[in-house]
Amino acid sequence: MITGGATRIGAACAKLFAENGFDIALSLNTLILGLARSLAPEIHMNAVCPGFVDTQWLERHLPADAFAAFRSRVSSQAPLDLVVTPDDVARTVFWLAAEAKSATGVLFVLDAGVHLNISQPV
């Protein structure tokens, strides 16, 4: 039973589904989600799972045309027709820490709905 204390946030990896080359990410994801759920009855513990986040790091590490094509593909597969920003992730983490007093053991997927299109992975 939660009796008080500070909210704890677990940040999970981007991959939610198995895919070649993402074995470690999937394993870490499973570990973090399991930890969030097992600690949830004792403390406020949630997992934030961002999908593709439009960052300068990725843009710097891909050729401009490849980055633009990937960003366009992600956006077109998202039901919300947008790409998640670092600000989206930060606002969610802030909300969980400061405002979400009744949320614990929850997996927050921030990918503009891309996870709903599992038949067409990004």
The first five atom37 places (N, CA, C, CB, O) and aatype in JSON, in Angstrom:
{
  "aatype": [12, 9, 16, 7, 7, 0, 16, 1, 9, 7, 0, 0, 4, 0, 11, 10, 13, 0, 6, 2, 7, 13, 3, 9, 0, 10, 15, 10, 2, 16, 10, 9, 10, 7, 10, 0, 1, 15, 10, 0, 14, 6, 9, 8, 12, 2, 0, 19, 4, 14, 7, 13, 19, 3, 16, 5, 17, 10, 6, 1, 8, 10, 14, 0, 3, 0, 13, 0, 0, 13, 1, 15, 1, 19, 15, 15, 5, 0, 14, 10, 3, 10, 19, 19, 16, 14, 3, 3, 19, 0, 1, 16, 19, 13, 17, 10, 0, 0, 6, 0, 11, 15, 0, 16, 7, 19, 10, 13, 19, 10, 3, 0, 7, 19, 8, 10, 2, 9, 15, 5, 14, 19],
  "atom_mask": [
    [1, 1, 1, 1, 1],
    [1, 1, 1, 1, 1],
    [1, 1, 1, 1, 1],
    [1, 1, 1, 0, 1],
    [1, 1, 1, 0, 1],
    [1, 1, 1, 1, 1],
    [1, 1, 1, 1, 1],
    [1, 1, 1, 1, 1],
    [1, 1, 1, 1, 1],
    [1, 1, 1, 0, 1],
    [1, 1, 1, 1, 1],
    [1, 1, 1, 1, 1],
    [1, 1, 1, 1, 1],
    [1, 1, 1, 1, 1],
    [1, 1, 1, 1, 1],
    [1, 1, 1, 1, 1],
    [1, 1, 1, 1, 1],
    [1, 1, 1, 1, 1],
    [1, 1, 1, 1, 1],
    [1, 1, 1, 1, 1],
    [1, 1, 1, 0, 1],
    [1, 1, 1, 1, 1],
    [1, 1, 1, 1, 1],
    [1, 1, 1, 1, 1],
    [1, 1, 1, 1, 1],
    [1, 1, 1, 1, 1],
    [1, 1, 1, 1, 1],
    [1, 1, 1, 1, 1],
    [1, 1, 1, 1, 1],
    [1, 1, 1, 1, 1],
    [1, 1, 1, 1, 1],
    [1, 1, 1, 1, 1],
    [1, 1, 1, 1, 1],
    [1, 1, 1, 0, 1],
    [1, 1, 1, 1, 1],
    [1, 1, 1, 1, 1],
    [1, 1, 1, 1, 1],
    [1, 1, 1, 1, 1],
    [1, 1, 1, 1, 1],
    [1, 1, 1, 1, 1],
    [1, 1, 1, 1, 1],
    [1, 1, 1, 1, 1],
    [1, 1, 1, 1, 1],
    [1, 1, 1, 1, 1],
    [1, 1, 1, 1, 1],
    [1, 1, 1, 1, 1],
    [1, 1, 1, 1, 1],
    [1, 1, 1, 1, 1],
    [1, 1, 1, 1, 1],
    [1, 1, 1, 1, 1],
    [1, 1, 1, 0, 1],
    [1, 1, 1, 1, 1],
    [1, 1, 1, 1, 1],
    [1, 1, 1, 1, 1],
    [1, 1, 1, 1, 1],
    [1, 1, 1, 1, 1],
    [1, 1, 1, 1, 1],
    [1, 1, 1, 1, 1],
    [1, 1, 1, 1, 1],
    [1, 1, 1, 1, 1],
    [1, 1, 1, 1, 1],
    [1, 1, 1, 1, 1],
    [1, 1, 1, 1, 1],
    [1, 1, 1, 1, 1],
    [1, 1, 1, 1, 1],
    [1, 1, 1, 1, 1],
    [1, 1, 1, 1, 1],
    [1, 1, 1, 1, 1],
    [1, 1, 1, 1, 1],
    [1, 1, 1, 1, 1],
    [1, 1, 1, 1, 1],
    [1, 1, 1, 1, 1],
    [1, 1, 1, 1, 1],
    [1, 1, 1, 1, 1],
    [1, 1, 1, 1, 1],
    [1, 1, 1, 1, 1],
    [1, 1, 1, 1, 1],
    [1, 1, 1, 1, 1],
    [1, 1, 1, 1, 1],
    [1, 1, 1, 1, 1],
    [1, 1, 1, 1, 1],
    [1, 1, 1, 1, 1],
    [1, 1, 1, 1, 1],
    [1, 1, 1, 1, 1],
    [1, 1, 1, 1, 1],
    [1, 1, 1, 1, 1],
    [1, 1, 1, 1, 1],
    [1, 1, 1, 1, 1],
    [1, 1, 1, 1, 1],
    [1, 1, 1, 1, 1],
    [1, 1, 1, 1, 1],
    [1, 1, 1, 1, 1],
    [1, 1, 1, 1, 1],
    [1, 1, 1, 1, 1],
    [1, 1, 1, 1, 1],
    [1, 1, 1, 1, 1],
    [1, 1, 1, 1, 1],
    [1, 1, 1, 1, 1],
    [1, 1, 1, 1, 1],
    [1, 1, 1, 1, 1],
    [1, 1, 1, 1, 1],
    [1, 1, 1, 1, 1],
    [1, 1, 1, 1, 1],
    [1, 1, 1, 1, 1],
    [1, 1, 1, 0, 1],
    [1, 1, 1, 1, 1],
    [1, 1, 1, 1, 1],
    [1, 1, 1, 1, 1],
    [1, 1, 1, 1, 1],
    [1, 1, 1, 1, 1],
    [1, 1, 1, 1, 1],
    [1, 1, 1, 1, 1],
    [1, 1, 1, 0, 1],
    [1, 1, 1, 1, 1],
    [1, 1, 1, 1, 1],
    [1, 1, 1, 1, 1],
    [1, 1, 1, 1, 1],
    [1, 1, 1, 1, 1],
    [1, 1, 1, 1, 1],
    [1, 1, 1, 1, 1],
    [1, 1, 1, 1, 1],
    [1, 1, 1, 1, 1]
  ],
  "atom_positions": [
    [[0.83, -1.19, 0.0], [0.0, 0.0, 0.0], [0.87, 1.24, 0.0], [-0.94, 0.0, 1.2], [1.82, 1.32, 0.77]],
    [[0.57, 2.2, -0.85], [1.33, 3.44, -0.92], [0.9, 4.32, 0.24], [1.12, 4.16, -2.28], [-0.27, 4.66, 0.38]],
    [[1.86, 4.7, 1.07], [1.54, 5.53, 2.22], [2.11, 6.93, 2.1], [2.04, 4.88, 3.49], [1.84, 7.77, 2.97]],
    [[2.87, 7.22, 1.1], [3.45, 8.55, 0.94], [4.77, 8.45, 0.23], [0.0, 0.0, 0.0], [5.09, 7.43, -0.38]],
    [[5.54, 9.5, 0.29], [6.84, 9.5, -0.35], [6.8, 10.14, -1.72], [0.0, 0.0, 0.0], [5.74, 10.49, -2.23]],
    [[7.96, 10.28, -2.29], [8.11, 10.95, -3.58], [7.74, 10.02, -4.73], [9.54, 11.47, -3.76], [7.85, 8.8, -4.62]],
    [[7.31, 10.63, -5.82], [7.02, 9.87, -7.03], [8.32, 9.45, -7.68], [6.16, 10.7, -8.0], [9.26, 10.24, -7.74]],
    [[8.38, 8.25, -8.17], [9.56, 7.75, -8.88], [9.18, 7.52, -10.34], [10.11, 6.44, -8.23], [8.07, 7.06, -10.63]],
    [[10.07, 7.83, -11.23], [9.81, 7.68, -12.66], [10.79, 6.67, -13.24], [9.93, 9.05, -13.4], [11.99, 6.76, -12.99]],
    [[10.3, 5.72, -14.0], [11.17, 4.81, -14.74], [11.11, 5.16, -16.21], [0.0, 0.0, 0.0], [10.02, 5.28, -16.78]],
    [[12.25, 5.31, -16.85], [12.28, 5.63, -18.28], [12.65, 4.38, -19.04], [13.28, 6.78, -18.59], [13.7, 3.78, -18.79]],
    [[11.82, 3.98, -19.96], [12.03, 2.74, -20.7], [12.57, 3.02, -22.1], [10.73, 1.93, -20.79], [12.5, 4.14, -22.6]],
    [[13.1, 1.99, -22.7], [13.66, 2.09, -24.05], [12.56, 2.25, -25.09], [14.5, 0.86, -24.36], [11.38, 2.02, -24.81]],
    [[12.95, 2.63, -26.27], [11.99, 2.95, -27.32], [11.28, 1.72, -27.89], [12.69, 3.68, -28.43], [10.1, 1.81, -28.23]],
    [[11.95, 0.58, -28.01], [11.36, -0.57, -28.67], [10.41, -1.32, -27.75], [12.44, -1.5, -29.17], [10.79, -1.69, -26.64]],
    [[9.2, -1.55, -28.21], [8.22, -2.33, -27.47], [8.0, -3.69, -28.09], [6.91, -1.58, -27.38], [7.47, -4.59, -27.44]],
    [[8.39, -3.86, -29.33], [8.17, -5.12, -30.03], [9.49, -5.68, -30.5], [7.21, -4.93, -31.21], [10.41, -4.93, -30.83]],
    [[9.59, -7.01, -30.54], [10.82, -7.66, -30.97], [11.11, -7.35, -32.43], [10.73, -9.18, -30.76], [10.22, -7.36, -33.28]],
    [[12.36, -7.09, -32.71], [12.79, -6.8, -34.06], [14.28, -7.12, -34.13], [12.5, -5.31, -34.47], [14.99, -6.93, -33.14]],
    [[14.76, -7.61, -35.25], [16.17, -7.95, -35.37], [17.03, -6.75, -34.98], [16.5, -8.4, -36.81], [16.77, -5.62, -35.39]],
    [[18.06, -7.02, -34.18], [18.99, -5.99, -33.78], [18.57, -5.21, -32.54], [0.0, 0.0, 0.0], [19.32, -4.35, -32.08]],
    [[17.4, -5.51, -31.99], [16.93, -4.77, -30.82], [16.77, -5.69, -29.61], [15.6, -4.08, -31.13], [15.98, -5.39, -28.71]],
    [[17.5, -6.8, -29.57], [17.38, -7.75, -28.47], [17.69, -7.11, -27.12], [18.3, -8.93, -28.7], [16.95, -7.32, -26.15]],
    [[18.76, -6.34, -27.04], [19.15, -5.72, -25.78], [18.13, -4.68, -25.36], [20.55, -5.08, -25.89], [17.75, -4.62, -24.19]],
    [[17.67, -3.86, -26.3], [16.67, -2.85, -25.98], [15.39, -3.5, -25.47], [16.36, -1.98, -27.22], [14.79, -3.02, -24.51]],
    [[14.97, -4.58, -26.11], [13.76, -5.27, -25.67], [13.95, -5.86, -24.28], [13.38, -6.37, -26.67], [13.03, -5.83, -23.46]],
    [[15.12, -6.41, -24.0], [15.4, -6.97, -22.68], [15.39, -5.89, -21.6], [16.76, -7.68, -22.68], [14.82, -6.08, -20.53]],
    [[16.02, -4.75, -21.89], [16.01, -3.64, -20.94], [14.6, -3.11, -20.72], [16.92, -2.5, -21.43], [14.21, -2.79, -19.59]],
    [[13.84, -3.04, -21.79], [12.45, -2.59, -21.69], [11.67, -3.5, -20.75], [11.8, -2.57, -23.07], [10.95, -3.02, -19.87]],
    [[11.81, -4.8, -20.94], [11.1, -5.77, -20.11], [11.51, -5.62, -18.65], [11.38, -7.2, -20.59], [10.66, -5.67, -17.76]],
    [[12.8, -5.43, -18.4], [13.3, -5.25, -17.04], [12.7, -4.0, -16.39], [14.83, -5.17, -17.04], [12.22, -4.05, -15.26]],
    [[12.72, -2.89, -17.11], [12.22, -1.63, -16.56], [10.72, -1.7, -16.32], [12.55, -0.46, -17.5], [10.23, -1.23, -15.29]],
    [[9.99, -2.28, -17.25], [8.54, -2.38, -17.07], [8.2, -3.3, -15.9], [7.88, -2.9, -18.35], [7.28, -3.01, -15.13]],
    [[8.94, -4.39, -15.77], [8.73, -5.29, -14.63], [9.04, -4.61, -13.32], [0.0, 0.0, 0.0], [8.33, -4.78, -12.33]],
    [[10.12, -3.82, -13.31], [10.49, -3.08, -12.1], [9.41, -2.06, -11.74], [11.85, -2.37, -12.31], [9.03, -1.93, -10.58]],
    [[8.93, -1.34, -12.75], [7.88, -0.34, -12.5], [6.64, -1.0, -11.9], [7.51, 0.39, -13.81], [6.04, -0.47, -10.96]],
    [[6.26, -2.14, -12.44], [5.04, -2.8, -11.94], [5.25, -3.45, -10.58], [4.58, -3.86, -12.94], [4.34, -3.45, -9.75]],
    [[6.45, -4.0, -10.34], [6.66, -4.66, -9.05], [6.81, -3.65, -7.92], [7.9, -5.56, -9.12], [6.44, -3.93, -6.78]],
    [[7.36, -2.46, -8.21], [7.5, -1.44, -7.18], [6.24, -0.59, -7.01], [8.67, -0.54, -7.5], [6.08, 0.09, -6.0]],
    [[5.35, -0.63, -7.99], [4.18, 0.24, -8.0], [3.3, 0.14, -6.75], [3.35, -0.08, -9.2], [2.77, 1.16, -6.31]],
    [[3.13, -1.05, -6.15], [2.3, -1.07, -4.94], [2.94, -0.34, -3.75], [2.02, -2.51, -4.55], [2.23, 0.05, -2.82]],
    [[4.26, -0.16, -3.78], [4.96, 0.44, -2.65], [5.25, 1.93, -2.83], [6.26, -0.28, -2.42], [5.15, 2.7, -1.88]],
    [[5.59, 2.33, -4.06], [5.9, 3.73, -4.36], [5.27, 4.09, -5.69], [7.43, 3.97, -4.38], [4.89, 3.21, -6.46]],
    [[5.16, 5.36, -5.97], [4.65, 5.78, -7.28], [5.73, 5.49, -8.31], [4.25, 7.3, -7.29], [6.76, 6.17, -8.34]],
    [[5.5, 4.49, -9.16], [6.5, 4.09, -10.16], [5.78, 3.85, -11.47], [7.27, 2.8, -9.71], [4.87, 3.03, -11.57]],
    [[6.19, 4.59, -12.48], [5.63, 4.47, -13.82], [6.77, 4.4, -14.82], [4.66, 5.66, -14.13], [7.9, 4.79, -14.51]],
    [[6.48, 3.92, -16.01], [7.48, 3.84, -17.07], [7.06, 4.72, -18.24], [7.69, 2.36, -17.54], [5.91, 4.68, -18.68]],
    [[7.99, 5.53, -18.73], [7.75, 6.37, -19.89], [8.47, 5.72, -21.06], [8.23, 7.85, -19.66], [9.69, 5.53, -21.01]],
    [[7.74, 5.39, -22.11], [8.29, 4.7, -23.27], [8.13, 5.54, -24.52], [7.62, 3.33, -23.45], [7.14, 5.4, -25.24]],
    [[9.09, 6.41, -24.79], [8.99, 7.2, -26.02], [9.35, 6.36, -27.23], [9.88, 8.43, -25.95], [10.22, 5.49, -27.17]],
    [[8.68, 6.63, -28.32], [9.07, 6.03, -29.59], [10.17, 6.89, -30.2], [0.0, 0.0, 0.0], [11.07, 7.34, -29.49]],
    [[10.1, 7.12, -31.49], [11.06, 8.0, -32.14], [10.86, 9.41, -31.6], [10.91, 7.98, -33.7], [9.75, 9.94, -31.61]],
    [[11.95, 10.01, -31.12], [11.92, 11.38, -30.62], [12.81, 12.21, -31.54], [12.4, 11.47, -29.12], [13.98, 11.89, -31.75]],
    [[12.25, 13.26, -32.07], [12.94, 14.12, -33.03], [14.02, 14.94, -32.31], [11.94, 15.07, -33.75], [13.73, 16.0, -31.75]],
    [[15.25, 14.45, -32.32], [16.35, 15.12, -31.63], [17.46, 15.51, -32.59], [16.9, 14.22, -30.53], [17.59, 14.95, -33.68]],
    [[18.25, 16.46, -32.17], [19.41, 16.87, -32.95], [20.45, 15.77, -33.03], [20.03, 18.13, -32.36], [21.19, 15.67, -34.01]],
    [[20.53, 14.92, -31.99], [21.52, 13.84, -31.99], [21.31, 12.95, -33.2], [21.44, 13.02, -30.68], [22.26, 12.66, -33.93]],
    [[20.08, 12.5, -33.42], [19.81, 11.6, -34.54], [20.02, 12.33, -35.86], [18.37, 11.06, -34.46], [20.56, 11.76, -36.81]],
    [[19.61, 13.57, -35.92], [19.78, 14.35, -37.15], [21.25, 14.5, -37.51], [19.13, 15.72, -36.99], [21.6, 14.49, -38.69]],
    [[22.12, 14.64, -36.5], [23.56, 14.78, -36.75], [24.2, 13.46, -37.19], [24.25, 15.28, -35.5], [25.24, 13.47, -37.86]],
    [[23.58, 12.33, -36.83], [24.19, 11.03, -37.11], [23.63, 10.34, -38.35], [24.01, 10.13, -35.93], [24.03, 9.22, -38.67]],
    [[22.73, 10.99, -39.04], [22.2, 10.44, -40.28], [22.39, 11.45, -41.4], [20.69, 10.06, -40.14], [22.35, 12.65, -41.15]],
    [[22.61, 10.98, -42.63], [22.61, 11.92, -43.75], [21.26, 12.65, -43.81], [22.89, 11.19, -45.1], [20.23, 12.09, -43.44]],
    [[21.28, 13.89, -44.25], [20.08, 14.74, -44.24], [18.9, 14.08, -44.94], [20.37, 16.07, -44.9], [17.78, 14.12, -44.43]],
    [[19.13, 13.46, -46.11], [18.03, 12.84, -46.83], [17.48, 11.62, -46.1], [18.47, 12.45, -48.23], [16.27, 11.37, -46.12]],
    [[18.36, 10.85, -45.46], [17.93, 9.67, -44.71], [17.12, 10.07, -43.48], [19.14, 8.81, -44.3], [16.11, 9.45, -43.15]],
    [[17.58, 11.12, -42.81], [16.85, 11.61, -41.64], [15.46, 12.12, -42.03], [17.64, 12.72, -40.93], [14.47, 11.81, -41.38]],
    [[15.4, 12.9, -43.09], [14.12, 13.45, -43.55], [13.15, 12.34, -43.95], [14.34, 14.41, -44.74], [11.96, 12.4, -43.64]],
    [[13.67, 11.32, -44.63], [12.82, 10.2, -45.05], [12.31, 9.42, -43.85], [13.6, 9.27, -45.99], [11.14, 9.03, -43.81]],
    [[13.18, 9.18, -42.87], [12.78, 8.44, -41.68], [11.75, 9.23, -40.89], [14.0, 8.12, -40.8], [10.74, 8.67, -40.45]],
    [[11.99, 10.51, -40.7], [11.06, 11.36, -39.96], [9.69, 11.39, -40.66], [11.62, 12.8, -39.83], [8.65, 11.33, -40.0]],
    [[9.7, 11.48, -41.97], [8.46, 11.49, -42.74], [7.72, 10.16, -42.6], [8.75, 11.78, -44.22], [6.49, 10.14, -42.46]],
    [[8.46, 9.04, -42.64], [7.85, 7.71, -42.51], [7.21, 7.55, -41.13], [8.89, 6.61, -42.75], [6.1, 7.02, -41.01]],
    [[7.91, 8.0, -40.08], [7.35, 7.91, -38.72], [6.08, 8.73, -38.63], [8.38, 8.39, -37.67], [5.06, 8.24, -38.13]],
    [[6.13, 9.96, -39.09], [4.97, 10.84, -39.02], [3.78, 10.27, -39.79], [5.32, 12.22, -39.56], [2.65, 10.35, -39.33]],
    [[4.03, 9.71, -40.96], [2.93, 9.18, -41.77], [2.3, 7.93, -41.15], [3.43, 8.85, -43.17], [1.14, 7.64, -41.43]],
    [[3.05, 7.2, -40.33], [2.51, 6.0, -39.69], [1.86, 6.3, -38.35], [3.6, 4.98, -39.51], [1.24, 5.42, -37.75]],
    [[2.0, 7.53, -37.87], [1.41, 7.91, -36.59], [-0.01, 8.42, -36.8], [2.28, 8.99, -35.89], [-0.22, 9.35, -37.58]],
    [[-0.99, 7.83, -36.12], [-2.35, 8.31, -36.25], [-2.5, 9.81, -35.94], [-3.26, 7.51, -35.35], [-3.38, 10.47, -36.48]],
    [[-1.65, 10.33, -35.07], [-1.7, 11.76, -34.76], [-0.94, 12.6, -35.78], [-1.15, 12.02, -33.37], [-0.93, 13.83, -35.69]],
    [[-0.3, 11.94, -36.75], [0.43, 12.6, -37.83], [1.44, 13.64, -37.32], [-0.54, 13.25, -38.78], [1.5, 14.76, -37.81]],
    [[2.2, 13.22, -36.32], [3.25, 14.08, -35.79], [4.38, 13.22, -35.26], [2.71, 15.01, -34.69], [4.27, 12.0, -35.19]],
    [[5.47, 13.87, -34.9], [6.63, 13.2, -34.34], [6.83, 13.73, -32.92], [7.92, 13.42, -35.22], [6.71, 14.93, -32.69]],
    [[7.14, 12.84, -32.0], [7.34, 13.21, -30.61], [8.59, 14.09, -30.47], [7.46, 11.96, -29.72], [9.6, 13.84, -31.12]],
    [[8.5, 15.1, -29.63], [9.63, 16.0, -29.39], [10.18, 15.75, -27.98], [9.2, 17.49, -29.56], [9.5, 15.16, -27.14]],
    [[11.4, 16.2, -27.73], [11.94, 16.1, -26.37], [11.04, 16.82, -25.36], [13.35, 16.67, -26.31], [10.93, 16.38, -24.21]],
    [[10.41, 17.91, -25.77], [9.51, 18.64, -24.88], [8.3, 17.78, -24.51], [9.05, 19.95, -25.55], [7.83, 17.85, -23.37]],
    [[7.79, 16.99, -25.45], [6.68, 16.07, -25.15], [7.06, 15.11, -24.03], [6.26, 15.29, -26.41], [6.29, 14.88, -23.1]],
    [[8.27, 14.54, -24.14], [8.74, 13.58, -23.14], [8.94, 14.29, -21.8], [10.06, 12.92, -23.59], [8.52, 13.78, -20.76]],
    [[9.57, 15.45, -21.82], [9.82, 16.19, -20.58], [8.52, 16.57, -19.88], [10.63, 17.44, -20.87], [8.42, 16.46, -18.66]],
    [[7.53, 17.02, -20.64], [6.25, 17.4, -20.04], [5.54, 16.2, -19.42], [5.34, 18.05, -21.09], [4.9, 16.32, -18.37]],
    [[5.66, 15.03, -20.05], [5.04, 13.82, -19.5], [5.72, 13.42, -18.2], [5.12, 12.67, -20.51], [5.05, 13.11, -17.21]],
    [[7.05, 13.43, -18.19], [7.79, 13.09, -16.97], [7.46, 14.08, -15.85], [9.32, 13.07, -17.24], [7.26, 13.68, -14.71]],
    [[7.4, 15.37, -16.19], [7.04, 16.38, -15.19], [5.64, 16.12, -14.64], [7.12, 17.79, -15.79], [5.42, 16.15, -13.43]],
    [[4.7, 15.85, -15.54], [3.33, 15.59, -15.09], [3.29, 14.38, -14.15], [2.4, 15.35, -16.31], [2.62, 14.42, -13.12]],
    [[4.0, 13.32, -14.51], [4.02, 12.14, -13.65], [4.61, 12.45, -12.28], [4.82, 11.01, -14.31], [4.11, 11.98, -11.26]],
    [[5.68, 13.25, -12.26], [6.34, 13.56, -11.0], [5.55, 14.55, -10.15], [7.71, 14.12, -11.27], [5.52, 14.42, -8.92]],
    [[4.91, 15.52, -10.78], [4.29, 16.6, -10.03], [2.78, 16.48, -9.85], [4.59, 17.89, -10.69], [2.23, 16.96, -8.86]],
    [[2.11, 15.86, -10.81], [0.65, 15.92, -10.81], [-0.07, 14.57, -10.74], [0.2, 16.63, -12.02], [-1.2, 14.51, -10.25]],
    [[0.53, 13.52, -11.2], [-0.18, 12.24, -11.36], [-0.2, 11.44, -10.06], [0.48, 11.41, -12.47], [0.43, 10.39, -9.95]],
    [[-0.91, 11.95, -9.1], [-0.94, 11.33, -7.78], [-1.62, 9.96, -7.77], [-1.64, 12.24, -6.81], [-1.36, 9.15, -6.88]],
    [[-2.5, 9.7, -8.75], [-3.23, 8.43, -8.75], [-2.69, 7.43, -9.75], [-4.69, 8.68, -9.04], [-3.28, 6.36, -9.93]],
    [[-1.57, 7.74, -10.41], [-1.0, 6.82, -11.4], [0.19, 6.08, -10.81], [-0.58, 7.58, -12.68], [1.13, 6.69, -10.3]],
    [[0.14, 4.76, -10.88], [1.28, 3.94, -10.48], [1.23, 2.62, -11.24], [1.29, 3.71, -8.93], [0.15, 2.05, -11.45]],
    [[2.39, 2.14, -11.64], [2.47, 0.9, -12.39], [1.98, 1.02, -13.82], [0.0, 0.0, 0.0], [1.54, 0.04, -14.42]],
    [[2.04, 2.24, -14.37], [1.49, 2.5, -15.7], [2.6, 2.67, -16.72], [0.59, 3.74, -15.68], [3.63, 3.28, -16.43]],
    [[2.39, 2.14, -17.9], [3.29, 2.29, -19.03], [2.74, 3.4, -19.92], [3.45, 0.94, -19.83], [1.68, 3.25, -20.52]],
    [[3.46, 4.51, -20.0], [3.06, 5.64, -20.84], [3.82, 5.58, -22.15], [3.3, 6.99, -20.12], [5.02, 5.85, -22.18]],
    [[3.14, 5.23, -23.22], [3.75, 5.14, -24.54], [3.56, 6.48, -25.24], [3.13, 3.97, -25.38], [2.44, 6.94, -25.44]],
    [[4.68, 7.1, -25.6], [4.66, 8.4, -26.28], [5.23, 8.2, -27.67], [5.47, 9.49, -25.49], [6.43, 8.34, -27.89]],
    [[4.36, 7.87, -28.62], [4.84, 7.67, -29.99], [3.82, 8.15, -31.02], [5.15, 6.19, -30.23], [3.87, 7.74, -32.18]],
    [[2.92, 9.01, -30.59], [1.87, 9.58, -31.46], [0.98, 8.49, -32.07], [2.51, 10.39, -32.59], [0.31, 8.72, -33.07]],
    [[0.97, 7.31, -31.44], [0.12, 6.23, -31.89], [0.77, 5.23, -32.84], [0.0, 0.0, 0.0], [0.1, 4.32, -33.33]],
    [[2.07, 5.37, -33.1], [2.76, 4.46, -34.02], [2.63, 3.01, -33.55], [4.26, 4.84, -34.14], [2.53, 2.1, -34.38]],
    [[2.61, 2.77, -32.25], [2.51, 1.4, -31.75], [1.19, 0.73, -32.15], [2.64, 1.39, -30.23], [1.08, -0.49, -32.08]],
    [[0.22, 1.5, -32.56], [-1.06, 0.94, -33.01], [-0.94, 0.3, -34.39], [-2.13, 2.01, -33.02], [-1.79, -0.5, -34.78]],
    [[0.09, 0.65, -35.13], [0.32, 0.14, -36.49], [1.4, -0.94, -36.48], [0.71, 1.29, -37.45], [2.37, -0.84, -37.23]],
    [[1.25, -1.96, -35.64], [2.31, -2.97, -35.54], [2.46, -3.8, -36.81], [2.03, -3.88, -34.37], [3.47, -4.48, -36.98]],
    [[1.49, -3.76, -37.68], [1.63, -4.51, -38.93], [2.58, -3.8, -39.9], [0.25, -4.69, -39.6], [3.06, -4.41, -40.85]],
    [[2.87, -2.52, -39.65], [3.78, -1.75, -40.47], [4.81, -1.05, -39.58], [3.02, -0.72, -41.34], [4.74, 0.17, -39.42]],
    [[5.78, -1.81, -39.0], [6.74, -1.17, -38.1], [7.58, -0.13, -38.82], [7.64, -2.21, -37.48], [7.85, -0.24, -40.02]],
    [[7.98, 0.88, -38.07], [8.77, 1.98, -38.63], [10.12, 1.51, -39.08], [8.93, 3.1, -37.63], [10.92, 2.31, -39.57]]
  ]
}
